[in-house]
């Protein structure tokens, strides 16, 4: 039975990053996730190589950098040099996707490909053999946006394509995942779930353990 991994988004409040990371380490989070936004590809702004470098100096946890920017090919190298373990770029951005992924892989970094909620998996099929991670966005941009149930069909399709093509990519899901929707996300095929910080800071004694237990139960039921 596969074990679902959990990633936590960090960086909303840079001044609190070190204490936040320590809490996440103690909770047993598997990876850290940095949202890099340029105000064009998505309306928000956030992230940067300096922040990733500071994060790298703070923790040994793997760091995924999600480049939600128009020209990821111009900035991928800087984030890898800053310490990113995974760089995820968007299929929909303005770049030669294959060349950008080749650059990421050539620098010894793991490569992820992200798909917006409305993007069909068919548009990414030719890239699937060369990626380490497929990140399916399941909500619209913005804080605390709800999960779009129809996007989970893409997650299930990605799982089927992986099995049929004997590919090795991990399927990650980001956007609107709640305690209530987690089981459905796992059943449809997610190997990793990107969690918003509010799911991990609600006063419970061990919220991550509760989420892991829910994911394990969903796996057994699915």
TORLONU-934221 format. One line per 3 residues: number of its first residue (from 1); their letters; for each residue x, y, z of N, C-alpha, C, CB. Coordinates in Angstrom, 3 decimals, always signed. Atoms other than C-alpha are relative to their C-alpha. Glycine has a CB too. Layout:
// TORLONU-934221
NUM = A = X Y Z X Y Z X Y Z X Y Z  ...
// end
This chain:
// TORLONU-934221
1 = XXX = +0.848 -1.193 +0.000 +0.000 +0.000 +0.000 +0.882 +1.242 +0.000 -0.958 +0.006 +1.226  -0.799 -1.218 +0.077 +1.414 +3.409 -0.982 -0.258 +0.889 +1.214 -0.308 +0.765 -1.296  +0.107 -0.927 -1.116 +2.043 +5.991 +1.694 -0.060 +1.420 -0.553 +1.193 -0.168 +0.990
4 = XXX = +0.171 -1.358 +0.503 +0.767 +9.489 +0.943 +0.921 +0.942 +0.770 -1.480 +0.454 +0.122  -0.885 -0.977 -0.615 +3.263 +12.281 +1.586 -0.704 +1.358 +0.078 +1.326 +0.114 -0.795  +0.613 -1.309 -0.199 +2.408 +15.771 +2.802 +1.051 +1.102 -0.090 -0.720 +0.057 +1.358
7 = XXX = -0.841 -1.175 +0.187 +3.939 +19.097 +1.795 -0.694 +1.194 +0.629 +0.292 +0.256 -1.506  +0.573 -1.207 -0.612 +3.443 +22.356 +3.693 +0.478 +1.237 -0.731 +0.372 +0.090 +1.494  -0.344 -1.275 +0.610 +3.342 +25.774 +2.052 +0.628 +0.892 +1.066 -1.254 +0.679 -0.635
10 = XXX = -0.664 -0.915 -0.930 +5.787 +28.162 +3.727 +0.281 +1.314 -0.721 +1.322 -0.622 +0.558  -0.403 -1.263 +0.589 +6.624 +31.796 +3.201 -1.028 +1.094 +0.032 +0.385 -0.219 -1.364  +1.018 -1.048 -0.056 +3.381 +33.665 +3.799 +0.444 +1.140 +0.920 -1.342 -0.582 +0.483
13 = XXX = -0.513 -1.007 -0.935 +5.076 +35.459 +6.718 +1.492 -0.259 +0.202 -0.775 -0.039 +1.375  -1.430 +0.294 -0.054 +8.875 +35.475 +6.113 +0.625 +0.187 +1.370 +0.715 +0.853 -0.974  -0.599 -0.250 -1.306 +9.629 +36.896 +9.557 -0.239 -1.140 +0.970 -0.539 +1.280 +0.581
16 = XXX = +0.314 +1.113 -0.886 +8.110 +33.778 +11.121 +0.481 -1.342 -0.578 -1.505 -0.049 +0.259  -0.326 +1.216 +0.734 +9.691 +31.270 +8.735 +0.748 -1.018 +0.851 +0.819 +0.341 -1.214  -0.804 +0.960 -0.745 +12.281 +29.709 +11.046 -0.826 -0.725 +1.051 +1.176 +0.698 +0.658
19 = XXX = +0.823 +0.651 -1.022 +9.837 +29.069 +13.881 -1.056 -0.892 -0.642 -0.671 +1.050 +0.901  +0.994 +0.808 +0.707 +7.254 +27.808 +11.381 +0.609 -1.309 -0.481 -0.582 +0.779 -1.186  -0.675 +1.205 +0.493 +9.744 +25.372 +9.858 +0.277 -0.960 +1.147 +1.313 +0.366 -0.717
22 = XXX = -0.272 +0.880 -1.150 +10.708 +24.056 +13.292 -1.282 -0.740 +0.412 +0.564 +0.824 +1.205  +1.272 +0.638 -0.345 +7.044 +23.376 +14.054 -0.340 -1.104 -1.004 -1.133 +1.047 +0.048  +0.312 +0.982 +1.037 +6.623 +21.572 +10.727 +0.921 -1.211 +0.099 +0.113 +0.635 -1.389
25 = XXX = -0.938 +1.111 -0.188 +9.739 +19.485 +11.318 -0.451 -0.886 +1.154 +1.426 +0.528 +0.259  +0.447 +0.755 -1.164 +8.459 +18.448 +14.729 -1.288 -0.761 -0.293 -0.202 +0.933 +1.189  +1.258 +0.661 +0.366 +5.085 +17.591 +13.212 +0.229 -1.170 -0.946 -0.952 +0.998 -0.642
28 = XXX = -0.307 +1.108 +0.895 +6.790 +15.287 +10.706 -0.388 +0.247 -1.449 -0.679 -1.225 +0.480  +0.327 -0.291 +1.393 +6.031 +17.088 +7.437 +1.080 -0.576 -0.904 -0.149 +1.525 -0.229  -0.941 +0.666 +0.900 +7.687 +15.464 +4.411 +0.801 +0.960 -0.868 -0.739 -0.952 -0.879
31 = XXX = -0.653 -0.979 +0.854 +8.509 +18.465 +2.216 -0.512 +1.395 +0.335 -0.237 -0.325 -1.489  +0.427 -1.390 -0.086 +8.335 +22.259 +2.199 -0.276 +0.503 -1.414 +1.076 +0.885 +0.715  +0.477 -0.449 +1.305 +6.615 +24.098 -0.651 +0.020 +1.519 -0.033 -1.428 -0.542 -0.297
34 = XXX = -0.105 -1.450 +0.139 +7.460 +27.626 -1.791 -0.736 +0.432 -1.260 +1.487 +0.454 -0.047  +0.747 -0.556 +1.127 +5.023 +29.508 -4.009 +0.723 +1.242 -0.510 -1.465 +0.342 +0.411  -0.661 -1.154 +0.622 +6.835 +31.871 -6.393 -0.976 +0.589 -1.014 +1.371 -0.407 -0.689
37 = XXX = +1.031 -0.626 +0.838 +4.427 +34.327 -8.033 +0.475 +1.381 -0.459 -1.351 +0.116 +0.776  -0.539 -1.224 +0.585 +5.187 +37.236 -10.351 -1.039 +1.106 -0.196 +0.630 -0.318 -1.314  +1.039 -0.998 +0.186 +1.869 +39.092 -10.326 -0.558 +0.059 -1.404 +0.523 +1.326 +0.364
40 = XXX = +0.466 +0.046 +1.385 +1.322 +38.219 -13.993 -0.655 -1.349 -0.311 +1.169 +0.259 -0.966  +0.566 +1.337 +0.253 +0.865 +34.466 -14.361 -1.163 -0.264 +0.944 +1.081 -1.101 +0.164  +1.092 -0.056 -0.980 -1.223 +34.674 -11.201 +0.044 +1.387 +0.626 +0.128 -1.140 +1.101
43 = XXX = +0.041 -1.386 -0.466 -2.324 +37.941 -9.570 +0.832 +0.283 +1.239 -1.396 +0.379 +0.273  -0.726 -0.213 -1.243 -0.368 +37.427 -6.334 +1.493 +0.202 -0.261 -0.216 -1.180 +0.946  -1.450 -0.114 +0.006 +3.281 +38.186 -5.570 +0.549 -0.808 +1.162 +0.453 +1.486 +0.086
46 = XXX = -0.571 +0.732 -1.118 +5.566 +36.003 -3.502 +1.205 -0.824 -0.400 -1.035 -0.888 +0.613  -1.139 +0.867 +0.192 +8.791 +34.066 -3.116 +1.163 +0.673 -0.695 -0.409 -1.187 -0.766  -1.200 -0.510 +0.642 +12.297 +34.551 -4.482 +1.181 -0.867 +0.373 +0.256 +1.463 +0.390
49 = XXX = -1.176 +0.832 -0.308 +15.749 +32.882 -4.597 +0.579 +0.264 +1.384 +1.073 +0.228 -1.035  -0.554 -0.311 -1.317 +16.877 +34.716 -1.440 -0.786 -0.693 +1.107 +0.006 +1.513 +0.232  +0.823 +0.683 -0.999 +13.949 +33.305 +0.502 +0.306 -1.492 +0.017 -1.494 +0.232 -0.278
52 = XXX = -0.320 +1.434 +0.082 +14.734 +29.779 -0.746 +1.368 -0.271 +0.624 -0.022 -0.486 -1.477  -1.331 +0.172 -0.590 +18.404 +30.217 +0.217 -0.065 +0.061 +1.522 +0.965 +1.073 -0.529  +0.155 -0.097 -1.455 +17.388 +31.306 +3.715 -0.685 -1.236 +0.563 -0.797 +1.254 +0.371
55 = XXX = +0.697 +1.210 -0.423 +15.044 +28.359 +3.962 +0.951 -1.189 -0.005 -1.208 -0.277 -0.910  -0.968 +1.100 +0.107 +17.800 +25.993 +2.814 +0.969 +0.004 +1.174 +0.778 +0.096 -1.319  -0.908 -0.112 -1.134 +20.046 +27.304 +5.576 -0.669 -0.365 +1.316 +0.551 +1.399 +0.081
58 = XXX = +0.772 +0.246 -1.213 +17.291 +26.653 +8.100 -0.341 -1.467 +0.207 -1.262 +0.800 -0.034  +0.527 +1.364 -0.107 +16.296 +23.052 +7.314 +0.651 -0.941 -1.003 -1.507 +0.002 -0.204  -0.457 +1.030 +0.923 +17.357 +19.800 +5.724 -1.167 -0.662 -0.728 +0.808 -1.048 +0.746
61 = XXX = +1.157 +0.543 +0.707 +13.814 +19.029 +4.577 +0.080 +0.338 -1.485 -1.310 +0.542 +0.604  +0.044 -0.327 +1.428 +13.362 +18.811 +0.789 -0.864 +1.234 -0.249 -0.536 -1.194 -0.810  +0.720 -1.224 +0.339 +12.205 +22.097 -0.739 -0.479 -0.085 -1.442 +0.895 +1.251 +0.209
64 = XXX = +0.567 -0.094 +1.338 +9.847 +22.253 -3.696 -0.310 +1.460 -0.295 -1.276 -0.881 -0.135  +0.297 -1.349 +0.440 +9.711 +25.540 -5.582 -0.990 -0.081 -1.155 +1.296 +0.755 -0.418  +1.067 +0.008 +1.005 +6.499 +26.042 -7.543 +0.020 +1.349 -0.701 -1.411 -0.286 +0.647
67 = XXX = -0.151 -1.236 +0.752 +7.167 +28.639 -10.246 -1.304 +0.344 -0.717 +1.157 -0.117 -1.008  +1.257 -0.470 +0.597 +3.801 +30.249 -10.922 +0.283 +1.345 -0.663 -1.155 +0.124 +1.083  -0.470 -1.208 +0.663 +5.449 +32.755 -13.237 -0.022 -0.205 -1.503 +1.416 +0.376 +0.477
70 = XXX = +0.150 +0.064 +1.448 +5.304 +33.582 -16.928 +1.223 -0.563 -0.711 -0.298 +1.364 -0.533  -1.225 +0.429 +0.670 +8.952 +32.852 -17.792 +0.890 -0.803 +0.951 +0.765 +1.218 -0.545  -0.774 +0.801 -0.953 +10.224 +30.038 -15.566 +1.395 -0.346 -0.491 -0.737 -1.265 +0.312
73 = XXX = -1.310 +0.334 +0.544 +13.131 +29.323 -17.918 +1.057 +1.038 +0.392 -0.079 -0.117 -1.519  -0.945 -1.062 -0.359 +14.716 +32.650 -16.888 +0.444 -0.081 +1.459 -0.624 +1.359 -0.266  -0.258 -0.042 -1.433 +14.647 +31.926 -13.168 +0.261 -1.356 +0.641 -1.143 +0.636 +0.677
76 = XXX = -0.157 +1.330 -0.592 +14.849 +28.158 -12.650 +1.405 -0.207 +0.562 -0.308 -1.077 -1.037  -1.385 +0.196 -0.441 +18.649 +28.164 -12.403 +0.261 +0.665 +1.357 +0.972 +0.556 -1.049  -0.241 -0.731 -1.245 +18.657 +30.778 -9.632 -0.600 -0.726 +1.198 -0.576 +1.411 -0.094
79 = XXX = +0.631 +0.708 -1.117 +16.248 +28.754 -7.504 +0.721 -1.313 +0.315 -1.474 -0.279 -0.317  -0.764 +1.234 -0.238 +18.247 +25.562 -7.970 +1.291 +0.336 +0.745 +0.318 -0.730 -1.345  -1.227 -0.412 -0.678 +21.442 +27.357 -6.984 -0.267 +0.446 +1.429 +0.675 +1.121 -0.770
82 = XXX = +0.366 -0.425 -1.356 +19.593 +28.707 -3.942 -0.290 -1.179 +0.920 -1.210 +0.912 -0.050  +0.191 +1.176 -0.845 +18.914 +25.158 -2.760 -1.265 -0.798 -0.223 +0.030 +0.410 +1.378  +1.223 +0.771 +0.270 +15.671 +23.886 -4.303 +0.331 -1.444 -0.358 -0.807 +0.651 -1.136
85 = XXX = -0.143 +1.415 +0.339 +15.363 +20.097 -4.477 -0.925 -0.390 -1.152 -0.291 -0.872 +1.226  +0.975 +0.215 +1.073 +12.338 +20.179 -6.805 -0.368 +1.365 -0.560 -1.278 -0.773 +0.513  +0.506 -1.207 +0.638 +11.492 +22.895 -9.320 -1.148 -0.405 -0.911 +1.125 +0.746 -0.798
88 = XXX = +1.205 +0.328 +0.752 +7.980 +22.721 -10.716 -0.404 +1.191 -0.847 -1.150 -0.412 +0.944  +0.353 -1.072 +0.942 +7.067 +24.742 -13.801 -1.349 -0.303 -0.621 +1.084 +0.160 -1.105  +1.331 +0.161 +0.576 +3.751 +25.317 -15.523 +0.046 -0.279 -1.489 -0.827 +1.229 +0.258
91 = XXX = +0.164 +0.272 +1.420 +2.797 +23.852 -18.849 -0.504 +1.249 -0.721 -0.968 -1.178 -0.219  +0.673 -1.130 +0.632 +0.804 +27.026 -19.537 +0.870 +1.264 -0.076 -1.267 +0.309 +0.751  -0.842 -1.193 -0.025 +3.694 +29.472 -18.962 +0.647 +0.249 -1.366 +1.082 -0.136 +1.082
94 = XXX = -0.621 -0.390 +1.267 +5.589 +31.276 -21.734 +1.456 -0.472 -0.033 -0.079 +1.541 -0.201  -1.356 +0.561 +0.094 +8.591 +29.001 -22.287 -0.052 -1.281 -0.809 +0.605 -0.267 +1.413  -0.117 +1.306 +0.642 +9.844 +25.950 -24.142 +0.065 -1.022 +1.134 +1.277 -0.088 -0.957
97 = XXX = +0.116 +0.872 -1.176 +8.688 +23.381 -21.601 +1.103 -1.051 +0.021 -1.373 -0.685 +0.024  -1.012 +1.059 +0.037 +11.058 +20.653 -22.749 +1.392 +0.540 +0.345 +0.023 -0.661 -1.386  -1.318 -0.560 -0.281 +14.127 +22.909 -22.675 +0.132 +0.395 +1.463 +0.264 +1.207 -0.890
100 = XXX = -0.042 -0.376 -1.416 +13.238 +24.225 -19.224 +0.186 -1.227 +0.875 -1.282 +0.746 +0.402  -0.132 +1.227 -0.784 +12.855 +20.708 -17.880 +1.386 -0.609 -0.170 -1.075 -1.013 -0.407  -1.353 +0.506 +0.230 +16.156 +19.680 -19.483 +1.015 +0.777 +0.831 +0.361 +0.082 -1.492
103 = XXX = -0.877 -0.819 -0.835 +17.856 +22.599 -17.720 -0.078 -0.437 +1.451 -0.365 +1.480 -0.124  +0.192 +0.391 -1.397 +16.378 +21.593 -14.364 +0.674 -1.334 +0.269 -1.498 -0.079 +0.345  -0.575 +1.336 -0.191 +17.405 +17.960 -14.764 +1.524 +0.033 -0.126 -0.592 -0.988 -1.022
106 = XXX = -1.450 -0.058 +0.213 +20.897 +18.874 -16.014 +0.739 +0.533 +1.221 +0.316 +0.869 -1.205  -0.605 -0.547 -1.206 +21.529 +20.689 -12.739 -0.181 -0.919 +1.201 -0.587 +1.357 +0.301  +0.151 +0.979 -1.065 +20.731 +17.576 -10.725 -1.206 +0.222 +0.882 +1.207 -0.006 +0.836
109 = XXX = +1.209 -0.319 -0.767 +17.354 +18.870 -9.565 -1.163 -0.830 -0.533 -0.329 +1.526 -0.079  +1.195 +0.719 +0.429 +14.083 +16.985 -9.655 -0.965 +0.962 -0.673 -0.680 -0.701 +1.196  +0.812 -0.851 +0.853 +11.638 +18.317 -12.210 -1.483 -0.313 +0.160 +0.416 -0.159 -1.455
112 = XXX = +1.447 +0.164 -0.096 +7.921 +18.899 -11.742 -0.699 +0.804 -1.081 -0.502 +0.423 +1.383  +0.824 -0.703 +0.978 +5.254 +19.900 -14.231 -1.360 +0.245 +0.629 -0.129 -0.810 -1.334  +1.277 -0.364 -0.607 +2.160 +21.768 -13.010 -1.039 +0.281 -1.073 +0.164 +1.222 +0.914
115 = XXX = +1.120 -0.230 +0.904 -1.243 +21.907 -14.697 -1.083 +0.779 +0.724 -0.558 -1.335 -0.541  +1.093 -0.772 -0.559 -3.865 +24.551 -14.018 -1.302 -0.817 -0.015 -0.177 +1.315 -0.780  +1.235 +0.794 -0.094 -7.389 +23.345 -13.148 -0.672 -0.304 -1.334 -0.973 +0.711 +0.866
118 = XXX = +0.701 +0.201 +1.268 -8.748 +23.783 -16.683 +0.861 -0.645 -1.077 -0.515 +1.310 -0.503  -0.892 +0.589 +1.004 -5.716 +22.323 -18.500 -0.206 -1.508 -0.073 +1.474 +0.322 +0.324  +0.194 +1.443 +0.205 -6.328 +18.874 -19.980 +1.323 -0.744 +0.118 -0.637 -0.274 -1.375
121 = XXX = -1.209 +0.812 -0.124 -3.857 +16.126 -19.179 +0.572 -0.339 -1.373 -0.297 -1.285 +0.780  -0.463 +0.345 +1.348 -3.667 +15.331 -22.901 +1.073 +0.962 -0.505 -1.173 -0.009 -0.968  -0.979 -0.983 +0.454 -1.677 +18.526 -23.435 +1.386 -0.244 +0.586 -0.465 +1.391 +0.359
124 = XXX = -1.283 +0.254 -0.669 +1.065 +17.215 -21.146 +0.557 -1.388 -0.282 -0.156 +0.177 +1.488  -0.381 +1.410 +0.163 +1.296 +13.612 -22.372 +1.442 -0.177 -0.462 -0.927 -0.671 -0.989  -1.341 +0.191 +0.549 +4.543 +14.073 -24.322 +1.098 +0.299 +1.019 +0.185 +0.877 -1.220
127 = XXX = -0.995 -0.344 -1.017 +6.286 +15.414 -21.216 +0.055 -1.009 +1.153 -0.292 +1.376 +0.551  +0.096 +0.885 -1.170 +5.240 +12.695 -18.774 +1.198 -0.927 +0.189 -1.236 -0.829 -0.107  -1.146 +0.894 -0.219 +8.205 +10.351 -19.441 +1.206 +0.697 +0.625 +0.414 -0.621 -1.309
130 = XXX = -1.209 -0.705 -0.435 +10.680 +13.096 -18.410 -0.157 +0.733 +1.327 +0.411 +0.979 -1.052  +0.193 -0.738 -1.249 +9.186 +14.421 -15.175 +0.085 -0.920 +1.214 -1.347 +0.719 -0.013  -0.013 +0.729 -1.280 +9.608 +13.385 -11.560 -1.319 +0.185 +0.753 +1.178 +0.476 +0.879
133 = XXX = +1.225 -0.336 -0.730 +6.425 +15.049 -10.305 -0.997 +0.651 -0.947 +0.305 +0.938 +1.196  +1.087 -0.669 +0.711 +3.083 +15.993 -11.825 -0.873 +0.665 +1.057 -0.833 -1.012 -0.895  +0.764 -0.754 -0.992 +1.371 +18.748 -9.827 -1.315 +0.451 -0.620 +0.811 +1.221 +0.522
136 = XXX = +1.336 -0.346 +0.502 -2.369 +18.989 -10.456 -0.609 +1.066 +0.903 -0.924 -1.261 -0.066  +0.637 -1.075 -0.754 -3.863 +22.305 -9.358 -1.508 -0.272 +0.050 +0.302 +1.401 -0.643  +1.396 +0.389 -0.184 -7.305 +21.638 -7.928 -0.878 +1.142 +0.516 -0.079 -1.164 +0.953
139 = XXX = +0.805 -1.169 -0.343 -8.448 +25.170 -7.103 +0.524 +1.186 -0.798 +0.040 +0.292 +1.539  -0.436 -1.223 +0.662 -8.267 +28.644 -8.598 +0.999 +0.738 +0.887 -1.208 +0.906 -0.332  -0.978 -0.740 -0.805 -5.469 +31.034 -7.502 -0.665 +0.813 +1.104 +0.819 +0.922 -0.889
142 = XXX = +0.524 -0.798 -1.103 -5.939 +32.768 -4.182 -0.078 -0.806 +1.281 -1.369 +0.548 -0.349  +0.042 +0.688 -1.294 -5.993 +31.938 -0.460 -1.355 -0.636 +0.277 +0.340 +0.967 +1.114  +1.187 +0.736 -0.461 -8.479 +29.359 +0.801 -1.085 -0.144 -1.068 -0.585 +0.690 +1.207
145 = XXX = +0.957 +0.282 +1.067 -10.095 +28.753 -2.578 -0.465 -1.453 +0.122 +0.632 +0.269 -1.407  +0.495 +1.376 -0.163 -12.320 +25.625 -2.573 +0.522 -0.928 -1.091 -1.527 -0.015 -0.005  -0.380 +1.021 +0.967 -11.302 +22.427 -4.277 -1.091 -0.151 -1.056 +0.262 -1.348 +0.705
148 = XXX = +0.929 +0.203 +1.105 -12.914 +21.966 -7.702 -0.114 -1.510 -0.233 +0.478 +0.753 -1.306  +0.096 +1.471 +0.059 -14.251 +18.368 -7.645 +0.340 -0.587 -1.365 -1.388 -0.430 +0.382  -0.246 +0.532 +1.342 -14.010 +17.951 -11.436 +1.481 -0.214 -0.281 -0.582 +0.932 -1.039
151 = XXX = -1.434 +0.133 +0.257 -10.221 +18.332 -11.273 +0.549 -1.350 +0.441 +0.754 +1.105 +0.701  -0.485 +1.296 -0.478 -9.904 +15.006 -9.479 -0.071 -1.069 -1.088 -0.807 -0.445 +1.216  +0.014 +0.930 +1.133 -10.806 +13.245 -12.724 +1.359 -0.003 -0.699 -1.119 +0.376 -1.002
154 = XXX = -1.325 -0.107 +0.599 -7.471 +14.513 -14.062 +1.030 -0.773 +0.833 +0.415 +1.480 -0.129  -0.895 +0.748 -0.881 -5.700 +13.033 -11.042 -0.109 -1.497 -0.282 -0.325 +0.294 +1.482  +0.218 +1.420 +0.307 -7.260 +9.639 -11.747 +0.557 -0.354 -1.383 -1.505 -0.341 +0.067
157 = XXX = -0.523 +0.232 +1.344 -6.345 +9.955 -15.426 +1.529 -0.049 +0.017 -0.489 +1.098 -0.965  -1.460 -0.007 -0.114 -2.743 +10.785 -14.515 +0.513 -1.301 +0.589 +0.463 +1.175 +0.855  -0.372 +1.286 -0.583 -2.596 +7.646 -12.392 -0.091 -1.107 -1.043 -0.898 -0.327 +1.205
160 = XXX = +0.160 +1.011 +1.043 -3.908 +5.526 -15.280 +1.103 +0.108 -1.049 -1.371 +0.135 -0.666  -1.065 -0.203 +0.989 -1.411 +7.071 -17.718 +1.339 -0.491 +0.531 +0.100 +1.481 -0.386  -1.257 +0.459 -0.606 +1.432 +6.344 -15.309 +0.104 -1.517 -0.044 +0.111 +0.491 +1.451
163 = XXX = -0.007 +1.460 -0.001 +0.451 +2.707 -15.039 +0.131 -0.548 -1.422 -1.277 -0.539 +0.659  -0.030 +0.487 +1.387 -0.116 +2.276 -18.779 +1.344 +0.247 -0.674 -1.101 +0.663 -0.810  -1.278 -0.329 +0.627 +3.131 +3.997 -19.752 +1.204 -0.456 +0.789 +0.091 +1.461 -0.212
166 = XXX = -1.076 +0.429 -0.884 +5.183 +2.503 -16.912 +0.913 +1.174 +0.354 +0.811 -1.129 -0.652  -0.747 -1.186 -0.389 +6.219 +6.010 -15.882 +0.221 -0.001 +1.511 -0.739 +1.283 -0.443  -0.372 +0.007 -1.413 +7.657 +6.923 -12.500 -0.349 +1.284 +0.729 +1.461 -0.254 +0.133
169 = XXX = +0.263 -1.276 -0.649 +6.297 +10.386 -11.749 -0.951 -0.141 +1.197 -0.578 +0.979 -1.007  +0.879 -0.104 -1.158 +4.692 +11.222 -8.428 -1.135 +0.963 -0.343 +0.785 +0.481 +1.268  +1.157 -0.863 +0.234 +1.205 +12.732 -8.549 -0.268 +0.817 +1.265 -1.260 -0.841 -0.401
172 = XXX = +0.250 -0.894 -1.126 +0.816 +15.758 -6.301 -1.241 +0.845 -0.289 +1.234 +0.908 +0.271  +1.220 -0.798 +0.115 -2.327 +17.781 -5.648 +0.148 +1.236 +0.876 -1.264 -0.829 +0.410  -0.059 -1.252 -0.758 -2.476 +21.421 -4.585 -1.237 +0.836 -0.279 +1.275 +0.795 -0.350
175 = XXX = +1.090 -0.946 +0.164 -5.429 +23.666 -3.954 -1.307 -0.423 +0.617 -0.212 +0.250 -1.416  +1.309 +0.216 -0.597 -8.386 +23.636 -1.639 -0.198 -1.319 +0.712 -1.005 +0.116 -1.026  +0.156 +1.284 -0.692 -7.664 +20.279 -0.009 -0.321 +0.261 +1.466 +1.287 -0.874 -0.136
178 = XXX = +0.424 -0.145 -1.392 -9.479 +20.069 +3.312 -0.014 -1.373 +0.662 -1.403 +0.671 +0.093  +0.123 +1.277 -0.699 -9.858 +17.400 +5.939 -1.149 -0.823 -0.571 -0.210 +0.228 +1.501  +1.176 +0.693 +0.523 -13.216 +16.588 +4.406 +0.252 -0.564 -1.402 -1.199 +0.948 -0.029
181 = XXX = -0.221 +0.448 +1.378 -11.931 +16.269 +0.809 +1.237 -0.879 -0.156 +0.122 +1.193 -0.908  -1.261 +0.748 +0.097 -8.633 +14.520 +1.607 -0.209 -1.431 -0.483 +0.701 -0.016 +1.349  +0.226 +1.395 +0.375 -10.066 +11.006 +1.274 -0.248 -0.136 -1.491 -1.175 -0.576 +0.776
184 = XXX = +0.302 +0.053 +1.428 -11.430 +11.695 -2.204 +1.248 +0.264 -0.833 -1.093 +1.012 -0.353  -1.248 -0.320 +0.705 -8.110 +13.218 -3.291 +0.912 -1.224 -0.052 +0.729 +1.181 +0.688  -0.863 +1.187 -0.071 -6.209 +10.121 -2.153 -0.575 -1.139 -0.832 +0.178 -0.453 +1.460
187 = XXX = +0.639 +1.084 +0.751 -8.698 +7.670 -3.642 +0.171 +0.201 -1.502 -1.492 -0.090 +0.352  -0.155 -0.270 +1.425 -8.412 +9.376 -7.031 +1.438 -0.183 -0.479 -0.462 +1.402 -0.309  -1.353 +0.335 +0.437 -4.649 +8.793 -7.015 +1.123 +0.889 +0.458 +0.025 -0.025 -1.416
190 = XXX = -1.075 -0.884 -0.456 -2.702 +11.534 -5.231 +1.005 -0.756 +0.859 -0.577 +1.181 +0.785  -1.083 +0.552 -0.816 +0.669 +10.420 -3.860 +0.492 +1.013 +1.026 +1.161 -0.449 -0.888  -0.460 -1.077 -0.876 +1.381 +13.772 -2.262 -1.027 +1.122 -0.012 +1.398 +0.527 -0.441
193 = XXX = +0.985 -1.065 -0.147 -0.831 +16.563 -0.972 +0.694 +1.241 +0.554 -1.172 -0.443 +0.926  -0.525 -1.280 -0.473 +0.196 +20.210 -0.631 -1.034 +0.624 +0.918 +0.345 +0.956 -1.190  +0.921 -0.494 -1.014 -1.356 +21.547 +2.547 +0.194 +1.482 +0.251 +0.177 -0.770 +1.292
196 = XXX = -0.071 -1.385 -0.452 -2.177 +25.136 +3.402 +0.239 +0.012 +1.505 -1.300 +0.780 -0.365  -0.459 -0.030 -1.389 -0.802 +26.216 +6.755 -1.140 -0.069 +1.008 +0.801 +1.247 +0.242  +1.090 -0.019 -0.986 -4.217 +26.669 +8.393 -0.455 -1.409 +0.372 -1.187 +0.799 -0.541
199 = XXX = +0.362 +1.384 -0.330 -4.731 +22.887 +8.250 +0.931 -0.594 +1.052 +0.026 -0.865 -1.257  -0.986 +0.539 -0.932 -1.665 +22.393 +10.430 +0.113 +0.821 +1.281 +1.347 -0.074 -0.671  -0.095 -0.877 -1.172 -2.222 +25.162 +12.982 -1.393 +0.339 +0.502 +0.783 +1.294 -0.335
202 = XXX = +1.359 -0.239 -0.483 -5.666 +24.740 +14.458 -0.172 -0.387 +1.464 -0.993 -0.765 -0.849  +0.066 +0.262 -1.427 -4.763 +23.927 +18.026 -0.075 -1.468 +0.378 -1.161 +0.692 +0.562  +0.039 +1.414 -0.339 -5.033 +20.156 +17.752 +1.377 -0.462 +0.477 -0.465 -0.836 -1.211
205 = XXX = -1.260 +0.491 -0.532 -2.372 +18.132 +19.484 +0.916 -0.478 -1.113 -0.246 -1.124 +0.993  -0.819 +0.520 +1.094 -1.178 +16.473 +16.264 -0.838 -0.058 -1.271 +0.569 -1.405 +0.348  +0.873 -0.014 +1.177 -3.116 +17.567 +13.158 +0.553 -0.818 -1.165 -0.225 +1.422 -0.451
208 = XXX = -0.565 +0.747 +1.118 -0.671 +15.976 +10.711 -0.223 -1.502 +0.169 +1.493 +0.298 -0.135  +0.262 +1.425 -0.241 -1.061 +12.580 +12.343 -1.442 -0.346 -0.365 +0.279 -0.364 +1.479  +1.411 +0.206 +0.343 -4.818 +12.939 +11.946 -0.183 -0.083 -1.521 -0.869 +1.140 +0.581
211 = XXX = +0.095 +0.009 +1.458 -4.396 +13.721 +8.239 +0.618 -1.272 -0.583 +0.688 +1.240 -0.585  -0.622 +1.247 +0.474 -2.032 +10.777 +7.725 -0.924 -1.198 +0.216 +1.339 -0.237 +0.718  +0.919 +1.103 -0.294 -4.516 +8.461 +9.390 -1.176 -0.006 -0.987 -0.520 +0.105 +1.454
214 = XXX = +1.101 -0.102 +0.955 -7.294 +9.748 +7.123 +0.437 -0.469 -1.391 -0.518 +1.449 -0.065  -0.527 +0.420 +1.309 -5.101 +9.227 +4.038 +0.184 -1.514 -0.042 +1.345 +0.708 -0.301  -0.197 +1.450 -0.052 -4.206 +5.693 +5.125 -1.343 -0.737 -0.083 +0.746 -0.395 +1.294
217 = XXX = +1.326 +0.619 +0.046 -7.867 +4.856 +5.691 -0.581 +0.075 -1.416 -0.952 +0.688 +1.007  +0.491 -0.159 +1.365 -8.736 +6.230 +2.241 +0.703 -0.977 -0.953 +0.206 +1.450 -0.475  -0.756 +0.958 +0.803 -5.980 +4.110 +0.703 -0.547 -1.401 +0.143 +1.462 +0.019 +0.391
220 = XXX = +0.525 +1.351 -0.244 -7.340 +0.973 +2.306 -1.391 -0.165 -0.605 -0.047 -0.294 +1.511  +1.345 +0.072 +0.552 -10.847 +1.827 +1.221 -0.032 +0.078 -1.494 -0.835 +1.078 +0.557  -0.031 -0.165 +1.455 -9.818 +2.753 -2.340 +0.621 -1.151 -0.709 +0.724 +1.230 -0.363
// end
